[in-house]
Amino acid sequence: MNAELLAFGVSALALGIGALVGARHLYPRLELAEDAESSLQLLTAMIAGVLLLTGLGLVLVGLFG
C-alpha cells in the first residue's frame, strides 16, 4: 500500500467530483448561447472524466500495487 498514490488519487477524485458539482451550480447562471453552453459542458465532462479515471487508477495502484 502506497500512501502517496492513495492521497493523490483521492485528491484527483475530489477535484473531479468538485468540478462536476460546481459546474452543475454554475451553468444555469451563465447566459451563453446554446452552442457555447453545450461545448462548455462537454469540455467540463471530459476534464472531470480524466480526473475521475486518473484518481481511480491511482487509488487502485496505491492499494494493490
FIKOLZA-1660 file (N, C-alpha, C; in steps of 0.1 Angstrom, whole numbers, plus 5000, padded with zeros to 4 digits):
% residues 65
   i   px   py   pz ch aa at
   1 5008 4988 5000  A  M  N
   1 5000 5000 5000  A  M CA
   1 5009 5012 5000  A  M  C
   2 5006 5021 4991  A  N  N
   2 5014 5033 4989  A  N CA
   2 5005 5045 4993  A  N  C
   3 5009 5052 5004  A  A  N
   3 5001 5063 5009  A  A CA
   3 5001 5075 5000  A  A  C
   4 5012 5078 4993  A  E  N
   4 5013 5089 4984  A  E CA
   4 5003 5088 4972  A  E  C
   5 5003 5076 4966  A  L  N
   5 4994 5073 4955  A  L CA
   5 4980 5074 4959  A  L  C
   6 4977 5069 4971  A  L  N
   6 4963 5070 4976  A  L CA
   6 4959 5084 4978  A  L  C
   7 4968 5092 4984  A  A  N
   7 4965 5107 4986  A  A CA
   7 4962 5114 4973  A  A  C
   8 4971 5112 4963  A  F  N
   8 4969 5118 4950  A  F CA
   8 4957 5113 4943  A  F  C
   9 4954 5101 4945  A  G  N
   9 4942 5095 4939  A  G CA
   9 4929 5101 4945  A  G  C
  10 4929 5101 4958  A  V  N
  10 4917 5107 4964  A  V CA
  10 4915 5122 4961  A  V  C
  11 4926 5129 4960  A  S  N
  11 4925 5143 4957  A  S CA
  11 4921 5145 4942  A  S  C
  12 4925 5137 4933  A  A  N
  12 4920 5137 4919  A  A CA
  12 4906 5134 4919  A  A  C
  13 4901 5124 4926  A  L  N
  13 4887 5121 4926  A  L CA
  13 4879 5133 4932  A  L  C
  14 4884 5139 4943  A  A  N
  14 4877 5150 4948  A  A CA
  14 4876 5162 4939  A  A  C
  15 4887 5164 4931  A  L  N
  15 4887 5175 4922  A  L CA
  15 4877 5172 4910  A  L  C
  16 4876 5160 4906  A  G  N
  16 4867 5156 4895  A  G CA
  16 4853 5158 4900  A  G  C
  17 4849 5153 4911  A  I  N
  17 4836 5154 4917  A  I CA
  17 4833 5169 4919  A  I  C
  18 4842 5176 4924  A  G  N
  18 4840 5191 4927  A  G CA
  18 4838 5198 4914  A  G  C
  19 4845 5195 4903  A  A  N
  19 4842 5201 4890  A  A CA
  19 4828 5199 4885  A  A  C
  20 4824 5186 4887  A  L  N
  20 4810 5183 4882  A  L CA
  20 4800 5190 4890  A  L  C
  21 4801 5191 4903  A  V  N
  21 4791 5197 4912  A  V CA
  21 4792 5212 4910  A  V  C
  22 4804 5218 4909  A  G  N
  22 4805 5232 4907  A  G CA
  22 4799 5236 4893  A  G  C
  23 4801 5228 4883  A  A  N
  23 4796 5232 4870  A  A CA
  23 4780 5231 4870  A  A  C
  24 4775 5221 4878  A  R  N
  24 4761 5220 4878  A  R CA
  24 4754 5232 4884  A  R  C
  25 4761 5238 4894  A  H  N
  25 4755 5250 4900  A  H CA
  25 4758 5263 4892  A  H  C
  26 4769 5263 4885  A  L  N
  26 4773 5275 4877  A  L CA
  26 4766 5276 4864  A  L  C
  27 4764 5265 4857  A  Y  N
  27 4759 5266 4843  A  Y CA
  27 4745 5273 4842  A  Y  C
  28 4735 5271 4851  A  P  N
  28 4723 5278 4849  A  P CA
  28 4724 5293 4851  A  P  C
  29 4734 5298 4858  A  R  N
  29 4736 5312 4860  A  R CA
  29 4743 5319 4848  A  R  C
  30 4749 5312 4840  A  L  N
  30 4756 5317 4828  A  L CA
  30 4746 5320 4817  A  L  C
  31 4748 5331 4811  A  E  N
  31 4739 5334 4799  A  E CA
  31 4747 5333 4786  A  E  C
  32 4747 5320 4782  A  L  N
  32 4755 5317 4770  A  L CA
  32 4746 5312 4759  A  L  C
  33 4751 5313 4747  A  A  N
  33 4743 5307 4736  A  A CA
  33 4743 5292 4738  A  A  C
  34 4733 5285 4732  A  E  N
  34 4731 5271 4734  A  E CA
  34 4743 5263 4729  A  E  C
  35 4749 5267 4718  A  D  N
  35 4761 5260 4713  A  D CA
  35 4773 5262 4722  A  D  C
  36 4775 5274 4727  A  A  N
  36 4786 5276 4736  A  A CA
  36 4784 5269 4750  A  A  C
  37 4772 5268 4754  A  E  N
  37 4769 5261 4767  A  E CA
  37 4772 5246 4765  A  E  C
  38 4767 5240 4754  A  S  N
  38 4770 5226 4752  A  S CA
  38 4784 5223 4750  A  S  C
  39 4792 5232 4744  A  S  N
  39 4806 5230 4743  A  S CA
  39 4813 5231 4756  A  S  C
  40 4809 5240 4765  A  L  N
  40 4814 5241 4778  A  L CA
  40 4811 5229 4787  A  L  C
  41 4799 5224 4785  A  Q  N
  41 4795 5212 4793  A  Q CA
  41 4803 5200 4788  A  Q  C
  42 4806 5199 4775  A  L  N
  42 4814 5187 4770  A  L CA
  42 4828 5189 4775  A  L  C
  43 4834 5200 4775  A  L  N
  43 4847 5203 4780  A  L CA
  43 4849 5199 4795  A  L  C
  44 4839 5204 4802  A  T  N
  44 4839 5201 4817  A  T CA
  44 4837 5186 4819  A  T  C
  45 4829 5179 4812  A  A  N
  45 4827 5165 4813  A  A CA
  45 4840 5157 4810  A  A  C
  46 4847 5162 4800  A  M  N
  46 4860 5155 4796  A  M CA
  46 4870 5157 4807  A  M  C
  47 4871 5169 4812  A  I  N
  47 4881 5172 4822  A  I CA
  47 4878 5164 4835  A  I  C
  48 4865 5164 4839  A  A  N
  48 4861 5157 4851  A  A CA
  48 4863 5142 4849  A  A  C
  49 4861 5137 4837  A  G  N
  49 4863 5123 4834  A  G CA
  49 4877 5119 4835  A  G  C
  50 4886 5127 4830  A  V  N
  50 4901 5124 4831  A  V CA
  50 4905 5124 4846  A  V  C
  51 4900 5134 4853  A  L  N
  51 4903 5134 4867  A  L CA
  51 4898 5122 4875  A  L  C
  52 4886 5118 4872  A  L  N
  52 4880 5107 4879  A  L CA
  52 4887 5094 4876  A  L  C
  53 4890 5092 4863  A  L  N
  53 4896 5079 4859  A  L CA
  53 4911 5079 4864  A  L  C
  54 4918 5090 4864  A  T  N
  54 4931 5091 4869  A  T CA
  54 4931 5088 4884  A  T  C
  55 4922 5094 4891  A  G  N
  55 4921 5092 4906  A  G CA
  55 4918 5078 4909  A  G  C
  56 4908 5072 4902  A  L  N
  56 4905 5058 4904  A  L CA
  56 4917 5049 4902  A  L  C
  57 4924 5051 4891  A  G  N
  57 4936 5044 4888  A  G CA
  57 4947 5045 4898  A  G  C
  58 4949 5057 4903  A  L  N
  58 4959 5059 4914  A  L CA
  58 4955 5052 4927  A  L  C
  59 4942 5053 4930  A  V  N
  59 4938 5046 4942  A  V CA
  59 4940 5031 4941  A  V  C
  60 4936 5025 4930  A  L  N
  60 4938 5011 4928  A  L CA
  60 4952 5007 4928  A  L  C
  61 4961 5015 4921  A  V  N
  61 4975 5011 4922  A  V CA
  61 4981 5013 4936  A  V  C
  62 4976 5023 4943  A  G  N
  62 4981 5026 4956  A  G CA
  62 4977 5015 4966  A  G  C
  63 4965 5009 4964  A  L  N
  63 4960 4998 4972  A  L CA
  63 4967 4985 4969  A  L  C
  64 4967 4981 4956  A  F  N
  64 4971 4968 4952  A  F CA
  64 4985 4967 4946  A  F  C
  65 4991 4978 4943  A  G  N
  65 5004 4978 4936  A  G CA
  65 5016 4977 4945  A  G  C
% end
